[in-house]
Amino acid sequence: MARIAVVGSVVLLAIVAGQPIGHVSAESDPCSNAANQRELTECVAQEYMKADEKLNVVYKSLLTSLDREHQVKLKAAQRA
């Protein structure tokens, strides 16, 4: 049962973070204008950093909303 709660928390984290799960259309792809591999690599790296920062904010918010027991379980599930 606890594993279901942890999995639910991770799914909620992904939803709250607003990160798309699945296919990204060309219209919403910020790197679709890259003219060469270097530009594409730089753009993707920047988008990764933005997403990572956003995910860290949401993750910290989630952790502070959990009691100590569930924080430990979430961290253990991440390492599994």
Order of alpha helices (4+ residues) and beta strands (2+ residues): alpha-alpha-alpha
